[in-house]
């Protein structure tokens, strides 16, 4: 088992989770964070710290897509180990649904 970050993080990026992670397994994209599954020690301290409920164990049904996204982008995006300020408009997106299709950014060259 590992923990993963899902849709709710997009455009919110509140980073309370980063503060408590003992192994620094979070990676930062343009508008969301991901967890590197191979680095996560499954301690679970990040899950209750997320104010938007974006962190879940990968054992929950229906999260296969998010495990793939976390795995892929944690190999590309830079590691983050210190909390930063969230986007100014984060509260505007807090309860929005289906944010992946609307707002996800790969944060890759030529994108």
Secondary structure, 3 states (H helix, E strand, C coil): CCEEECHHHCCCCCCHHHHHCCCCCEEECCCCEEECCCCCCCCCCCHHHCCCCCEEECCCCCCHHHHHHHHHHHCCCEEECCCCCCCCCHHHHCCCCCHHHHHCCCCCCCC
